[in-house]
Amino acid sequence: MKIWREIRFPVSLLLAVLGLVFTISGVVWIFLRESKLGLLSKLAEFFGNWNYYLIVIGVVILFAGIWYAYDYINKKKFLLEEIKTDRKSELVKTKAKLERIAKTLPRKYEKMLIEKEEELGLR
């Protein structure tokens, strides 16, 4: 899926937010149903008994969204740190890993890696 690498980070953030909303709604419905929490109570009432399912689904997609965002940020940070070098030998050591990472990040990072390899005479 070539489009996935372009939209991975925004989708992971959306999943995290959606998971958080579902989890909070489920918690309010199950444990705080009698409390008057304004918008949270209205949201929980809207979903009604579906909150029992939503709390489970919410926790799963919350963690999935957080994991994908964390993984994206770490890979991006690693790639950007590694291509800052002006030493050909340092880039050669991590070239295979950088190429794998660049294929999971948006295309602009793959282009940045290619430009750095050309600059250092690796292509």
C-alpha positions as CSV (number, residue, x, y, z in Angstrom):
1,M,0.0,0.0,0.0
2,K,1.9,3.0,-1.3
3,I,-0.6,5.5,0.1
4,W,-0.2,4.2,3.6
5,R,3.3,5.6,4.0
6,E,2.0,9.0,3.2
7,I,-1.0,9.0,5.6
8,R,0.4,6.8,8.4
9,F,1.1,9.5,10.9
10,P,-2.2,11.4,10.6
11,V,-4.2,8.1,10.6
12,S,-2.3,7.0,13.8
13,L,-3.2,10.3,15.5
14,L,-6.8,9.9,14.4
15,L,-6.9,6.4,15.8
16,A,-5.4,7.5,19.1
17,V,-8.0,10.3,19.5
18,L,-10.9,8.0,18.5
19,G,-9.7,5.3,20.8
20,L,-9.4,7.9,23.6
21,V,-13.0,9.1,23.0
22,F,-14.4,5.6,22.9
23,T,-12.5,4.6,26.1
24,I,-13.6,7.7,28.0
25,S,-17.2,7.2,26.9
26,G,-17.1,3.6,28.0
27,V,-15.6,4.5,31.4
28,V,-18.1,7.2,32.0
29,W,-21.0,4.8,31.0
30,I,-19.8,1.9,33.1
31,F,-18.4,3.6,36.2
32,L,-19.7,7.2,36.3
33,R,-23.2,6.8,34.8
34,E,-24.9,8.7,37.6
35,S,-22.4,11.6,37.5
36,K,-23.3,14.8,35.7
37,L,-20.2,15.3,33.5
38,G,-21.7,17.5,30.8
39,L,-20.6,16.5,27.3
40,L,-19.0,13.3,28.5
41,S,-22.3,12.1,30.0
42,K,-24.1,13.1,26.8
43,L,-21.6,11.2,24.7
44,A,-21.9,8.1,26.9
45,E,-25.7,8.3,26.7
46,F,-25.6,8.6,23.0
47,F,-23.7,5.3,22.6
48,G,-25.8,3.7,25.3
49,N,-25.1,0.0,25.8
50,W,-22.7,0.0,22.9
51,N,-20.2,1.5,25.4
52,Y,-19.4,-2.0,26.7
53,Y,-18.0,-2.8,23.3
54,L,-16.6,0.6,22.7
55,I,-14.4,0.5,25.8
56,V,-12.7,-2.6,24.5
57,I,-12.4,-1.3,20.9
58,G,-11.3,2.1,22.3
59,V,-8.4,0.6,24.3
60,V,-7.3,-1.5,21.4
61,I,-7.3,1.4,18.8
62,L,-5.9,3.8,21.3
63,F,-2.8,1.6,21.8
64,A,-2.6,0.9,18.1
65,G,-2.7,4.6,17.3
66,I,-0.1,5.4,19.9
67,W,2.2,2.6,18.7
68,Y,2.0,3.7,15.1
69,A,2.7,7.3,16.0
70,Y,5.6,6.4,18.3
71,D,7.1,4.1,15.6
72,Y,6.8,6.8,12.9
73,I,8.4,9.4,15.1
74,N,11.3,7.2,16.1
75,K,12.0,6.1,12.5
76,K,11.8,9.7,11.3
77,K,14.1,10.9,14.1
78,F,16.6,8.1,13.4
79,L,16.7,8.8,9.7
80,L,17.1,12.6,10.1
81,E,19.9,12.1,12.6
82,E,21.8,9.6,10.4
83,I,21.7,11.7,7.3
84,K,23.1,14.7,9.1
85,T,26.6,13.1,8.9
86,D,29.2,14.2,6.4
87,R,31.1,10.9,6.8
88,K,30.7,8.3,4.1
89,S,31.7,5.5,6.4
90,E,29.0,6.3,9.0
91,L,26.3,6.3,6.3
92,V,27.5,3.0,4.8
93,K,27.2,1.3,8.2
94,T,23.5,2.0,8.5
95,K,22.6,2.2,4.8
96,A,20.5,-1.0,4.8
97,K,18.6,0.0,7.9
98,L,18.1,3.6,6.5
99,E,16.8,2.2,3.2
100,R,14.2,0.0,5.0
101,I,13.1,2.9,7.2
102,A,12.9,5.3,4.3
103,K,10.5,2.9,2.5
104,T,8.1,3.1,5.4
105,L,8.2,6.9,5.7
106,P,6.7,9.4,3.3
107,R,8.5,9.7,-0.1
108,K,10.2,13.0,0.9
109,Y,12.4,11.1,3.4
110,E,13.4,8.5,0.7
111,K,14.4,11.4,-1.5
112,M,16.4,13.0,1.3
113,L,18.3,9.8,1.8
114,I,19.0,9.4,-2.0
115,E,20.2,13.0,-2.1
116,K,22.5,12.4,0.8
117,E,23.9,9.2,-0.7
118,E,24.5,11.1,-4.0
119,E,26.2,13.9,-2.1
120,L,28.6,11.4,-0.4
121,G,29.1,9.4,-3.6
122,L,27.3,6.3,-2.6
123,R,25.1,6.2,-5.7
